[in-house]
Amino acid sequence: MTTRSAFLTGAAIDLVVLTEADAVLTHHWFNDQETARYLGRYGRPMIESDAASYYKAAATDTSRIVLGIFHKEQQVLIGTIGLHDIDHLNQTAELGIVVGVHEERGKGVGTEAITLLAQHAFQRLNLRNLTLRVLGGNTRAYRCYQRLGFVETGRLTEHLFRESTWVDEILMRLHREDLSLTEAGATERRIAHLVEKSQD
Ligand SMILES: CC(C)(COP(=O)(O)OP(=O)(O)OC[C@H]1O[C@@H](n2cnc3c(N)ncnc32)[C@H](O)[C@@H]1OP(=O)(O)O)[C@@H](O)C(=O)NCCC(=O)NCCS
């Protein structure tokens, strides 16, 4: 049983409501340059009170939903995920995600978290498209999104300055019609991962 207030429940993770107290942990992830290089917020430090204010404001802001990715077995927060610029007229929102704990990357957490939030966006908020922006060279993220059904819709070449070089900014979109493919793929990957883990 989870010790957190789960907003969306998954197999290995829950998406939980974030409180100001979570900023103590989460703000470190945005100061970790190995992570920050992949994010829109880059080159500036994040202080704990900034993160706390952000979670407080997000709780009453209807244009965004910000949640924590909570590892059910370990009972710890390992990342954050959100829908930003929720636009009910055009039925869109922009997705952002960070698995802050390095050791938990590449194990299907991102896939499951995005699947849960995409289902919520399409089935409950009646959104039609989710968009996101990803850096050229962020292969793990790109592959994760592609496998979920996101397609590349545009590319701003050499648009962003990261670690002394110019990199592409790739725009991707997931249409709600692609969600059934998404769910099937995510389930298969989750089962494969659990089997692999049980053999360790
Ligand atoms: C991007 C991110 C959210 C993805 O979450 P995740 O839990 O690591 O992703 P998953 O394990 O669900 O899926 C990753 C996919 O990339 C593959 N992968 C893992 N490591 C990889 C690597 N080094 N290179 C290429 N592919 C890789 C996995 O095999 C998997 O693909 P598959 O489903 O075809 O097997 C997470 O890695 C992260 O937060 N990274 C740092 C911050 C970031 O980049 N945020 C996104 C900004 S757009």
The ligand as a MOL file (V3000), in Angstrom:
LIG
                    3D

  0  0  0     0  0            999 V3000
M  V30 BEGIN CTAB
M  V30 COUNTS 48 50 0 0 0
M  V30 BEGIN ATOM
M  V30 1 C 13.5370 10.4520 -20.7160 0
M  V30 2 C 13.0110 9.6670 -19.5340 0
M  V30 3 C 11.8010 10.3720 -18.9480 0
M  V30 4 C 12.5670 8.2810 -20.0260 0
M  V30 5 O 12.1260 7.5250 -18.9320 0
M  V30 6 P 12.7440 6.0520 -18.7220 0
M  V30 7 O 12.0810 5.4670 -17.5550 0
M  V30 8 O 14.2230 6.1590 -18.6540 0
M  V30 9 O 12.2890 5.3900 -20.0860 0
M  V30 10 P 11.8420 3.8760 -20.3780 0
M  V30 11 O 12.7110 2.9480 -19.6290 0
M  V30 12 O 10.3740 3.7600 -20.1830 0
M  V30 13 O 12.1130 3.8040 -21.9470 0
M  V30 14 C 13.3570 4.1700 -22.4730 0
M  V30 15 C 13.5840 3.5570 -23.8180 0
M  V30 16 O 14.8830 3.8950 -24.2510 0
M  V30 17 C 15.6830 2.7130 -24.2840 0
M  V30 18 N 16.9600 3.1220 -23.7390 0
M  V30 19 C 17.3710 3.0800 -22.4620 0
M  V30 20 N 18.6030 3.5740 -22.3790 0
M  V30 21 C 18.9590 3.9720 -23.6100 0
M  V30 22 C 20.1000 4.5750 -24.1790 0
M  V30 23 N 21.1490 4.9070 -23.4130 0
M  V30 24 N 20.1030 4.8610 -25.4890 0
M  V30 25 C 19.0510 4.5270 -26.2620 0
M  V30 26 N 17.9280 3.9640 -25.7960 0
M  V30 27 C 17.8900 3.6850 -24.4920 0
M  V30 28 C 14.9620 1.6900 -23.4650 0
M  V30 29 O 15.3150 0.3970 -23.8690 0
M  V30 30 C 13.5440 2.0550 -23.7960 0
M  V30 31 O 13.1880 1.6700 -25.0980 0
M  V30 32 P 12.3090 0.3810 -25.3970 0
M  V30 33 O 10.9790 0.6490 -24.7870 0
M  V30 34 O 12.3010 0.3470 -26.8760 0
M  V30 35 O 13.0370 -0.7680 -24.7550 0
M  V30 36 C 14.1070 9.4990 -18.4210 0
M  V30 37 O 15.1590 8.7090 -18.9320 0
M  V30 38 C 14.6480 10.8350 -17.9190 0
M  V30 39 O 14.0360 11.4790 -17.0930 0
M  V30 40 N 15.8160 11.2520 -18.4280 0
M  V30 41 C 16.4750 12.4900 -17.9830 0
M  V30 42 C 15.6420 13.7480 -18.1960 0
M  V30 43 C 15.0100 13.7910 -19.5650 0
M  V30 44 O 15.6440 13.5130 -20.5780 0
M  V30 45 N 13.7230 14.1850 -19.5830 0
M  V30 46 C 12.9690 14.2950 -20.8090 0
M  V30 47 C 13.1770 15.5830 -21.4560 0
M  V30 48 S 12.3130 15.7030 -23.0210 0
M  V30 END ATOM
M  V30 BEGIN BOND
M  V30 1 1 1 2
M  V30 2 1 2 3
M  V30 3 1 2 4
M  V30 4 1 2 36
M  V30 5 1 4 5
M  V30 6 1 5 6
M  V30 7 2 6 7
M  V30 8 1 6 8
M  V30 9 1 6 9
M  V30 10 1 9 10
M  V30 11 2 10 11
M  V30 12 1 10 12
M  V30 13 1 10 13
M  V30 14 1 13 14
M  V30 15 1 14 15
M  V30 16 1 15 16
M  V30 17 1 15 30
M  V30 18 1 16 17
M  V30 19 1 17 18
M  V30 20 1 17 28
M  V30 21 1 18 19
M  V30 22 1 18 27
M  V30 23 2 19 20
M  V30 24 1 20 21
M  V30 25 1 21 22
M  V30 26 2 21 27
M  V30 27 1 22 23
M  V30 28 2 22 24
M  V30 29 1 24 25
M  V30 30 2 25 26
M  V30 31 1 26 27
M  V30 32 1 28 29
M  V30 33 1 28 30
M  V30 34 1 30 31
M  V30 35 1 31 32
M  V30 36 2 32 33
M  V30 37 1 32 34
M  V30 38 1 32 35
M  V30 39 1 36 37
M  V30 40 1 36 38
M  V30 41 2 38 39
M  V30 42 1 38 40
M  V30 43 1 40 41
M  V30 44 1 41 42
M  V30 45 1 42 43
M  V30 46 2 43 44
M  V30 47 1 43 45
M  V30 48 1 45 46
M  V30 49 1 46 47
M  V30 50 1 47 48
M  V30 END BOND
M  V30 END CTAB
M  END
